[in-house]
Amino acid sequence: MRIVSLFVLFISIIIGVYFSPIPERIGLYRLCARMFPASIGMTPLRMHSPMLTPWGYTFEEYYGRDCKSIQGQNALVTGANSGIGYQIATALAKCGVSLTLACMNPELCERAANEMKMSTKMIESEARSRYSNGNDRNESGSSGTVIGDTVGTITINTMTVDLSSLTSVQEFSEAYLVKNGGIPLDMLFLNAGRAAIYGEQIPVGQKPNLALSEDGIEIIFATNYV
């Protein structure tokens, strides 16, 4: 029993040290990154030196170089009212990509769209100042948003969809085709997902781990995969 207690104490100390500032101060994470590249992702990201683990792609490259290649395209982003989906949509809007934000909550979706529109309006204001000499048009002759050397005009639309419901997805798809009038979809970001079921989302009479969608499919699997 004493051995088990000592073992538990030892493991607790190791875990405590692992999540403390001590390994960072002594350079343990940087050493691990250099000796065992596979360990990156198993240790806190902020612990790695940018010199040892450089990003493969930067905002400077995206905004300064690659905006031109996607300007004027159309994108659909699910779960775009918050988190990664919101950041993806915002970055696309700044590059002159027309967006459809697909969200479950229409109010939050509209709020996110308004924030993106305000952001692009600020960029357009800067564009007018920068191109006030009469150079406010790109090669195709249209004026609008500027990021780096990119100029374009965009629209930001919102639509509602419940990805756990096959009926909702079908209705959304049909409405999207009508709303966009046959305009090709260039980019599709299936960002929306569900990682947990909160109490108010669990149908009455069902256990959390057995919550089903209206189609009878486990609700997390239905949302994320089906």
C-alpha positions, 0 to 999 in steps of 0.5 A: 500500500505504501508503494502505491501511495509513493507511486501516486505521489510521484506521478502527481509531482511529475504532472504538476511539474509538466504543467508548471513554468519550470520545463519552459524555463530550463528549455525542456520543451525546446530540447524535445522539439529539437530531438523529437519533432513528433513531440510537437503537439504533445507539449504546449504550443507556446513553449516552442521557439519560433526558430525551431518550429516555424509556421509553415504559412503566415498571415503576411503570406496570405494577405500580402501574396495570396489574396489575389488568387481568391479575390472575387470567389464565393465561399460557404462557411458553416459555424461562422458565427464564432471561433475558427469559423468566424476567423476563417470567414473574416479572413476571406472577407478581407481578401474580397471573397463573397460569403455565405455564413451558415449558422444554427442561431440566426441572431448570432449569425447576423451579428457576426456578418455585421461585424465582418461588414464593419471590418471590410468597410474600414478596409474599403475606407483605407482603399479609397484613400490609398487609391484616390489618384484614380487607381482605385480599380483592379484589372477587371475594372471593379473597385472595393476592398484592399488587402495588400495589392488586392482589390475586390467587392464582396457580399456577406449573406447569412443562412440558417441550418441545423446540421444534425437534421437531414431535412434542414440540410436539404432545405438549406441546400435548395435555398442556397441554390435559389438565393445564389442564382446558380453562381458557382461555389468556389470554397466550402468550409465545413467548420461547424461541429459539436463536441458535447451535448449540454443539458438544454440540448438533450431531448426529454427522456434521453441520456446524454450519451444516447441523445439522438437527432430527429433522424434517429442518429446519435446527435454528435455523429449526425452533426459532424459526419452525416 
